[in-house]
Amino acid sequence: MNKLEGKITLVTGGNSGIGLATAKQFVNEGAYVFITGRRDKELAAAVKEISKNATGIQGDVSNLADLDRLFAQIKREKGKLDVVFANAGIAKYAAFGKITEDFYDSMFDVNVKGVLFTVQKALSLLSDGASIILNASIAGSKGLPTYSVYSATKAAVRSFARTWTTDLKDRRIRVNAISPGSIDTPAATDLLASSEVGEQRRKMVSTSVPLGRFGRPDEVANAVVFLASDDSGYITGTELFVDGGFAQV
């Protein structure tokens, strides 16, 4: 406990799933957390669930004006940031040959543009020696059918962790990527239930994931806490898989 004592942290997409589980863990470890989400009702419920040391700020990470408002409030209320978990993202299926421009734009706007400008706009608030964690995915390393656009966005996120590590080395800011596998979140449940492909993928997990099950959001959150804390002080530019072994075997 108290691995993040006194740290000011930000979790984008912190209103559910991995983001909410991580926000809870940050607070349990002594941090103050700002969380973002697009829907006011879900955001308010998440802040209530965290119960203390948390502020919710409504906004869309793909909207630069929303990001400006977010960081202006953090600066006004706390004056700095020690940890950023750029978690907000979306996942959708689209078979190659049926990908539309709108589909492509929606995925890249949130998963790539949103991550880029979240972190870039946070730089002036980040303390030297701060920690940035980017939520990537095993999809950036595996050739999963119907996932080509989503996988490309997550490969870009993984690349950001490498390049920003060198960009920020003089400030001793560490940048790492976390790559979850199949995690039991509300968003994943909705996605898997949305098509026959999703149902097939759900059945596949029990046979292709070495641990034979979906992961839990708190299992990813534990890994994010590790990367955010001084316990990982000599780790930067890396990708930590939390996937039951799926991407490694």
TIVOSE-449559 format. One line per field, with one value per residue (C-alpha): x, y, z; residue in one letter. Coordinates in steps of 0.1 Angstrom, whole numbers. Example, Ala and Ser with C-alpha at 12.3 -4.5 7.8 and 13.67 -1.06 7.14 Angstrom:
px	(123; 137)
py	(-45; -11)
pz	(78; 71)
type	(a; s)
END
This chain:
px	(0; 9; 31; 17; 14; 8; 9; -14; -27; -49; -68; -86; -116; -117; -155; -156; -136; -98; -98; -121; -103; -70; -84; -95; -61; -43; -64; -59; -21; -24; -28; -53; -69; -86; -108; -124; -153; -177; -210; -217; -240; -214; -186; -205; -212; -175; -164; -190; -177; -141; -155; -125; -96; -112; -125; -144; -141; -164; -147; -137; -100; -104; -116; -87; -109; -120; -84; -75; -103; -92; -56; -67; -87; -59; -35; -60; -68; -35; -8; 10; 7; 29; 12; -8; -26; -38; -64; -94; -100; -126; -127; -149; -149; -147; -139; -111; -129; -158; -139; -153; -137; -159; -149; -112; -115; -134; -109; -78; -93; -98; -71; -42; -50; -65; -35; -10; -27; -36; 1; 14; -9; 0; 37; 38; 21; 42; 69; 104; 106; 69; 54; 33; 15; -3; -30; -21; -33; -22; -40; -9; 11; -13; -30; -66; -93; -115; -93; -70; -78; -80; -47; -31; -41; -27; 6; 8; 4; 31; 54; 46; 60; 93; 97; 85; 109; 137; 120; 115; 147; 163; 134; 136; 100; 93; 69; 56; 28; 4; -11; -41; -55; -92; -104; -139; -151; -185; -172; -157; -189; -209; -184; -183; -220; -224; -216; -210; -173; -174; -191; -165; -137; -153; -152; -116; -103; -108; -86; -60; -52; -28; -46; -79; -100; -107; -86; -101; -98; -81; -54; -45; -48; -22; 2; -5; 2; 35; 45; 34; 53; 90; 90; 95; 120; 144; 117; 109; 101; 87; 55; 40; 15; -14; -30; -28; 1; -18; 6; 37; 30)
py	(0; 37; 31; 64; 84; 121; 116; 135; 112; 113; 84; 91; 69; 63; 59; 21; -11; -9; 29; 27; -2; 17; 49; 29; 13; 47; 61; 29; 35; 70; 91; 117; 109; 129; 108; 116; 102; 113; 107; 128; 102; 74; 97; 108; 72; 63; 92; 80; 44; 56; 74; 97; 117; 117; 144; 136; 159; 153; 154; 136; 129; 134; 170; 193; 220; 194; 185; 221; 224; 193; 204; 239; 225; 201; 231; 253; 226; 207; 225; 194; 158; 129; 101; 99; 68; 74; 48; 61; 41; 24; -10; -20; -48; -42; -69; -59; -49; -32; -5; 29; 63; 72; 40; 46; 83; 74; 48; 69; 101; 85; 58; 77; 114; 113; 96; 119; 152; 139; 133; 164; 187; 171; 178; 213; 199; 167; 166; 156; 119; 114; 82; 80; 47; 42; 16; -4; -40; -74; -65; -44; -76; -103; -106; -109; -110; -80; -60; -44; -7; -12; -32; -4; 22; 1; -5; 33; 36; 11; 32; 63; 46; 40; 75; 95; 76; 91; 125; 128; 112; 145; 150; 114; 109; 72; 61; 25; 7; -18; -43; -61; -92; -103; -85; -88; -52; -38; -25; -59; -77; -54; -58; -95; -97; -74; -100; -136; -129; -117; -149; -170; -150; -155; -192; -190; -176; -208; -227; -202; -183; -203; -193; -203; -173; -136; -113; -90; -52; -52; -74; -48; -21; -38; -38; -1; 8; -11; 10; 42; 36; 38; -1; 2; 31; 15; 4; 27; 23; -12; -31; -51; -77; -86; -113; -147; -155; -152; -129; -148; -184)
pz	(0; -4; -34; -49; -17; -25; -62; -85; -112; -143; -158; -191; -197; -160; -157; -163; -169; -168; -162; -132; -117; -121; -106; -75; -72; -75; -47; -26; -30; -17; -49; -58; -92; -119; -142; -175; -194; -221; -202; -171; -155; -157; -146; -115; -106; -110; -87; -61; -64; -59; -29; -20; -35; -70; -94; -126; -156; -185; -219; -251; -256; -293; -287; -281; -265; -239; -233; -227; -202; -185; -179; -170; -142; -130; -130; -111; -85; -80; -100; -113; -124; -114; -134; -166; -176; -212; -212; -231; -263; -284; -301; -331; -357; -394; -420; -444; -476; -457; -438; -443; -439; -410; -392; -398; -386; -355; -344; -351; -336; -302; -300; -316; -318; -283; -268; -286; -275; -240; -233; -252; -234; -200; -205; -189; -157; -155; -128; -138; -131; -137; -152; -183; -191; -224; -228; -259; -266; -277; -310; -318; -319; -331; -365; -353; -381; -385; -362; -388; -380; -342; -343; -363; -337; -309; -328; -330; -293; -287; -310; -290; -258; -276; -292; -262; -240; -259; -263; -225; -212; -202; -178; -165; -174; -180; -207; -209; -226; -210; -234; -221; -237; -233; -202; -188; -190; -199; -232; -241; -232; -255; -284; -282; -281; -311; -338; -346; -348; -312; -300; -318; -301; -267; -272; -285; -253; -233; -258; -270; -238; -216; -184; -200; -190; -195; -173; -147; -148; -114; -128; -154; -128; -106; -135; -142; -105; -108; -138; -121; -89; -79; -80; -117; -116; -141; -165; -195; -232; -226; -232; -204; -215; -192; -214; -197; -220; -253; -272; -260; -270)
type	(m; n; k; l; e; g; k; i; t; l; v; t; g; g; n; s; g; i; g; l; a; t; a; k; q; f; v; n; e; g; a; y; v; f; i; t; g; r; r; d; k; e; l; a; a; a; v; k; e; i; s; k; n; a; t; g; i; q; g; d; v; s; n; l; a; d; l; d; r; l; f; a; q; i; k; r; e; k; g; k; l; d; v; v; f; a; n; a; g; i; a; k; y; a; a; f; g; k; i; t; e; d; f; y; d; s; m; f; d; v; n; v; k; g; v; l; f; t; v; q; k; a; l; s; l; l; s; d; g; a; s; i; i; l; n; a; s; i; a; g; s; k; g; l; p; t; y; s; v; y; s; a; t; k; a; a; v; r; s; f; a; r; t; w; t; t; d; l; k; d; r; r; i; r; v; n; a; i; s; p; g; s; i; d; t; p; a; a; t; d; l; l; a; s; s; e; v; g; e; q; r; r; k; m; v; s; t; s; v; p; l; g; r; f; g; r; p; d; e; v; a; n; a; v; v; f; l; a; s; d; d; s; g; y; i; t; g; t; e; l; f; v; d; g; g; f; a; q; v)
END
